[in-house]
Amino acid sequence: MTMTTANLLEFDLDGLAAFCEKLGEKRFRATQLFRWIHQRGVADFAQMTDLAKSLRDKLATTAHVAPLPVVSRHESVDGTIKWLFDVGDGNAVEAVFIPEDDRGTLCVSSQAGCAVGCRFCSTGHQGFSRNLTTGEIVAQLWFAEHFLRKHLARTERVISNVVMMGMGEPLQNYSALVPALRTMLDDNAYGLSRRRVTVSTSGVVPMIDRLGGDCPVALAVSLHAPNDALRDDLVPLNRKYPIAELLEACQRYLEHAPRDFITFEYCMLDGVNDRPEHAQQLVDLVRGQGISCKFNLIPFNPFPASGLLRSPQARVLAFAKVLSEAGIVTTVRKTRGDDIDAACGQLAGDVKDRTRASERMAQRRIVIHPRPARAAPDAQEP
């Protein structure tokens, strides 16, 4: 296969139809081809038996389907599976499958590394290498879905939910993200519901507005603090898009969203953002904005470079009680796959640190300190 052939995983259905048109083929051929690739997981054009031989011959010289090479696969005792995919030039990304009784969720990466640099995220401490292409984003779902069907001896769809919560900030890779989302949603591909595809963002306000117009799916916002002073330290992007602007964008998004609420992710950090007064500030914040939301409290998964500890379970539950008693739907996420470093904030892969984030982090003066080190109690949650 030459470097000039097109990787068909890069195209949503409209893009594939345009490619087929250049080959002198009608749109229905693109639909057939789309189904072979995504619904059946076939990469060999010779096996696509209902395509005209003339089209198969054209495809053999102009196109290919490029899966990502799998570097490693790890399976947790709880059934979680983590794959490390090679994306070239020394970079790798991770995807995680989380099985539950009523759904199968795939956590997908959008970048090799991340430029946002949240203090509590292992990926952010590794720095940023590059954006993934649409094909590299889709390839994670393509591989995982068809691997799992064979692995679990299933013929029907295994992955019912996709969360763009892997490595990277999805809305900083917008042009590649949207065609990937459209492929996930297309009934000729994976047929996922808009309610079951979630984009998680640290708060890229202009792109939240664009997503609402272009491809509204469920939205999760990494909030992690009830005020700008604290969020500036935990989520540096807040200095550009402070909380008030972020919540206004969330309110606008609800006009288009498939769900009638925004999910706020909140990583519980011992002695940093987990006090009762922080919970009450959150109540006042969302009430003042009048925003329909739910909170997802996430036990922190410690890693040495962070200098942070997990909040004790009792404090997490007390925090949740303040929110719940104020009428805000609140869940405490179970940690899944932490024995294989597949839990929230642990995805790091093998990325090149082109931003020298580790060096800058070592030099940085920490302005908010956790409490003195002590054994952090185990907590169970996603």
C-alpha positions in Angstrom: 0.0 0.0 0.0 1.5 3.4 -1.0 1.4 6.5 1.2 -0.9 8.2 -1.3 -3.8 5.9 -0.8 -6.7 7.2 1.4 -7.4 5.7 4.8 -11.1 5.2 4.8 -11.4 5.4 8.6 -10.7 9.1 8.1 -14.1 9.7 6.5 -17.6 10.1 7.8 -20.3 8.9 5.4 -20.5 12.3 3.6 -16.7 12.2 3.2 -16.7 8.7 2.0 -19.5 9.5 -0.6 -17.3 12.4 -1.9 -14.4 10.0 -2.2 -16.5 7.4 -4.1 -17.8 10.2 -6.3 -14.2 10.9 -7.4 -13.9 7.2 -8.3 -17.1 7.6 -10.5 -19.3 5.7 -8.0 -22.7 6.6 -6.7 -23.5 7.4 -3.0 -25.1 4.0 -2.3 -21.7 2.4 -2.9 -20.3 4.5 -0.2 -23.1 3.4 2.2 -22.3 -0.3 1.3 -18.6 0.3 1.9 -19.3 2.2 5.2 -21.3 -0.8 6.5 -18.6 -3.3 5.6 -15.9 -1.3 7.4 -17.7 -0.2 10.5 -20.6 -2.7 11.0 -18.7 -5.8 10.0 -15.2 -4.7 10.7 -13.8 -5.8 7.3 -10.6 -4.2 6.1 -10.0 -6.3 3.0 -11.8 -5.0 0.0 -11.7 -8.4 -1.7 -14.1 -9.7 1.1 -16.7 -7.1 0.4 -18.7 -9.4 -1.8 -21.7 -7.1 -2.7 -19.4 -4.4 -4.1 -18.9 -4.5 -7.8 -15.6 -6.0 -8.7 -14.7 -2.9 -10.7 -15.1 -0.8 -7.5 -13.1 -3.3 -5.5 -10.3 -3.1 -8.0 -10.4 0.7 -7.8 -10.2 0.6 -4.0 -7.3 -1.8 -4.1 -5.2 0.9 -5.7 -6.6 4.1 -4.1 -7.6 3.3 -0.5 -7.0 1.2 2.6 -8.4 0.7 6.1 -5.6 1.4 8.6 -6.1 0.0 12.1 -3.8 1.3 14.8 -1.0 -1.2 15.8 -1.7 -2.6 19.3 1.3 -2.2 21.6 -0.2 -3.9 24.6 -3.5 -5.1 26.1 -4.2 -5.3 29.9 -7.3 -6.8 31.5 -8.3 -5.8 35.0 -9.8 -8.2 37.6 -13.1 -6.2 37.2 -13.3 -6.8 33.5 -11.9 -3.5 32.3 -9.6 -3.7 29.3 -7.0 -1.2 28.4 -5.2 -1.0 25.0 -2.1 0.9 24.1 -2.1 1.9 20.5 1.0 3.0 18.5 0.3 6.3 16.6 3.8 6.6 15.2 6.9 8.8 15.9 7.3 7.3 19.4 3.8 8.3 20.4 1.1 6.0 21.8 -2.5 6.5 23.1 -4.8 4.5 25.3 -8.4 3.4 25.1 -10.3 1.7 27.9 -13.4 -0.6 27.7 -15.5 -0.6 30.9 -18.1 -3.4 31.0 -21.2 -3.0 33.1 -24.5 -4.9 33.5 -26.5 -2.5 31.4 -23.9 -1.1 29.0 -20.4 -1.3 27.6 -18.5 1.9 27.6 -15.4 2.8 25.6 -13.2 5.6 26.7 -11.4 7.1 23.7 -8.4 9.4 23.3 -8.3 12.4 21.1 -4.7 13.6 21.4 -1.3 12.1 22.1 -0.8 13.7 25.5 -2.6 16.9 26.5 -1.7 20.6 26.6 -4.2 21.6 29.3 -1.9 20.5 32.2 -4.5 19.8 35.0 -2.6 19.2 38.2 -4.5 16.0 39.0 -4.1 14.3 35.6 -1.2 12.0 34.7 -1.7 12.6 31.0 -1.3 16.3 31.5 1.9 15.9 33.3 3.3 14.1 30.3 2.8 17.1 28.0 1.4 17.3 24.5 2.7 15.6 21.3 0.0 16.0 18.7 -3.6 15.8 17.7 -5.0 12.5 16.5 -6.6 12.4 13.1 -10.2 11.4 12.6 -9.1 8.0 11.5 -7.0 7.5 14.6 -9.9 8.4 16.9 -12.3 6.1 15.0 -9.8 3.3 14.8 -9.9 2.9 18.6 -13.7 2.2 18.4 -13.3 0.1 15.2 -10.7 -2.1 16.8 -12.3 -2.4 20.2 -15.8 -3.2 18.9 -14.7 -6.0 16.6 -12.1 -7.4 19.0 -14.7 -7.6 21.8 -17.3 -9.3 19.5 -14.7 -12.1 18.9 -13.3 -12.0 22.5 -16.8 -12.4 24.0 -18.3 -14.5 21.2 -21.0 -11.9 20.5 -22.6 -11.1 17.2 -24.5 -8.0 18.3 -23.0 -4.6 19.2 -20.8 -4.7 22.4 -20.0 -1.0 22.9 -23.2 1.0 23.7 -21.5 4.2 25.0 -18.5 6.2 24.0 -16.9 8.8 26.2 -14.3 11.2 24.8 -12.5 11.1 28.2 -9.2 9.5 27.2 -6.0 11.2 26.6 -6.3 14.8 25.4 -8.8 17.7 25.3 -11.2 16.8 22.6 -12.4 20.3 21.8 -8.8 21.4 21.1 -8.9 18.8 18.2 -12.2 19.9 16.9 -11.8 19.4 13.2 -10.9 15.7 13.7 -13.4 15.2 16.5 -16.6 16.1 14.7 -16.3 13.7 11.7 -15.4 11.0 14.2 -18.5 11.7 16.3 -20.6 11.6 13.1 -19.3 8.2 12.3 -20.1 6.9 15.8 -23.6 8.2 15.5 -24.3 7.0 11.9 -26.8 4.1 11.7 -24.7 2.7 8.8 -21.7 2.5 11.2 -22.1 2.2 15.0 -25.5 3.7 15.4 -24.9 5.1 18.8 -27.4 7.4 20.4 -26.4 11.1 20.9 -27.3 10.6 24.5 -24.7 7.8 24.7 -21.8 9.7 23.2 -20.2 12.1 25.6 -17.5 14.7 25.0 -15.7 15.8 28.1 -14.0 19.2 28.1 -12.0 21.2 30.5 -13.8 24.2 29.3 -12.9 25.4 25.8 -15.8 27.9 25.6 -15.9 28.8 21.9 -15.7 25.1 20.9 -18.6 24.2 23.2 -20.7 26.7 21.3 -19.6 25.2 18.0 -20.3 21.7 19.1 -23.8 22.6 20.0 -24.4 23.8 16.5 -22.4 21.1 14.6 -22.9 17.8 16.4 -24.6 18.1 19.8 -23.9 15.0 22.0 -23.9 14.6 25.8 -21.5 17.1 27.4 -19.4 16.6 30.5 -17.4 19.5 31.9 -14.3 19.0 34.1 -15.1 21.5 36.8 -13.1 20.4 39.8 -13.4 23.7 41.8 -16.2 26.0 42.9 -14.3 29.3 42.4 -11.9 30.8 39.9 -8.9 31.1 42.3 -8.9 27.4 43.0 -9.8 26.4 39.5 -7.0 28.6 38.0 -4.5 26.4 39.9 -6.1 23.0 39.2 -7.3 23.6 35.6 -5.0 26.3 34.0 -7.4 26.8 31.1 -9.7 28.5 33.6 -7.4 31.6 33.3 -8.6 32.0 29.7 -12.2 30.9 30.2 -13.3 31.5 33.8 -16.2 29.8 35.5 -18.8 32.4 34.7 -18.1 32.2 31.0 -18.0 28.4 31.1 -21.3 28.1 32.8 -22.9 30.5 30.3 -21.6 28.3 27.5 -23.1 25.3 29.2 -26.4 27.0 29.5 -26.3 27.8 25.7 -25.4 24.2 25.0 -28.5 22.9 26.7 -30.6 24.5 24.0 -29.2 21.8 21.6 -28.1 19.0 23.9 -29.7 15.5 23.7 -29.9 15.5 27.5 -31.5 18.2 29.6 -28.5 18.5 31.9 -24.8 19.0 31.9 -22.6 16.6 33.8 -19.9 18.3 35.9 -16.9 16.1 36.7 -15.3 16.9 40.1 -12.1 15.1 41.2 -12.0 14.9 45.0 -8.6 16.0 46.2 -7.7 15.7 49.9 -7.6 19.0 51.7 -7.8 21.0 48.4 -11.4 21.1 47.0 -13.3 18.6 49.2 -14.5 20.7 52.2 -18.2 21.3 53.1 -17.7 25.0 52.2 -16.6 24.0 48.7 -19.7 21.9 48.3 -21.9 24.8 49.4 -20.1 27.1 47.0 -21.0 24.7 44.2 -24.6 24.7 45.2 -24.6 28.5 45.2 -22.8 28.6 41.9 -25.2 26.3 39.9 -28.3 27.8 41.6 -27.1 31.3 40.8 -26.7 30.3 37.1 -29.9 28.3 37.1 -28.2 25.5 35.2 -29.6 22.0 35.0 -26.8 19.7 36.0 -25.6 16.6 37.8 -22.3 16.1 39.6 -20.0 13.2 39.2 -17.6 13.0 42.1 -14.4 11.2 41.1 -12.0 9.6 43.6 -8.5 10.9 42.7 -6.1 8.3 41.4 -2.7 9.4 42.9 0.5 9.5 41.0 3.8 10.7 42.4 4.3 13.9 40.3 1.0 15.4 41.4 1.7 15.9 45.1 -1.9 15.3 45.7 -3.9 12.7 47.7 -7.3 11.1 47.4 -10.1 12.4 49.6 -11.2 10.0 52.4 -14.4 8.2 51.4 -16.2 9.7 54.4 -15.5 13.2 53.2 -16.5 12.3 49.7 -19.9 11.1 51.0 -20.3 14.1 53.2 -19.6 16.3 50.2 -22.1 14.4 48.1 -24.7 14.8 50.8 -24.5 18.6 50.7 -25.1 18.6 47.0 -27.9 16.0 47.1 -29.7 17.7 49.9 -29.7 20.9 47.8 -31.6 18.9 45.1 -28.6 18.3 42.8 -28.3 14.8 41.3 -24.9 13.6 42.5 -23.1 10.3 42.0 -19.8 9.0 43.3 -17.9 7.3 40.6 -16.5 3.8 41.2 -12.9 3.3 40.4 -12.5 0.9 37.5 -9.3 -0.6 36.2 -7.0 1.1 38.6 -5.0 -2.2 38.9 -4.0 -1.7 35.3 -3.7 2.2 35.5 -6.9 2.6 33.4 -8.9 4.7 35.9 -9.7 8.4 35.6 -6.6 10.6 35.3 -4.2 7.6 35.0 -4.0 7.4 31.2 -0.5 8.4 30.1 0.6 6.0 27.4 4.0 6.6 25.9 4.0 10.1 24.6 6.8 12.5 23.9 6.8 15.5 26.1 7.3 18.3 23.5 6.1 20.9 26.0 8.6 20.0 28.7 5.7 19.7 31.1 7.6 17.6 33.6 10.4 20.1 33.8 8.0 23.0 34.1 6.0 21.2 36.8 9.2 20.5 38.8 10.0 24.3 38.7 6.5 25.4 39.4 5.7 26.8 42.9 2.6 24.9 44.2 0.3 27.5 45.7 -2.3 25.2 47.2 -0.9 22.3 49.4 -2.6 19.0 50.2 -2.6 17.9 53.9 0.4 16.1 55.3 0.9 12.7 53.7 -1.0 9.8 55.2 -2.3 6.5 53.9 -5.2 7.2 51.5 -8.1 4.8 52.1 -9.2 2.7 49.2 -12.4 3.7 47.5 -14.5 1.8 45.0 -16.0 3.6 42.0 -15.9 4.7 37.9 
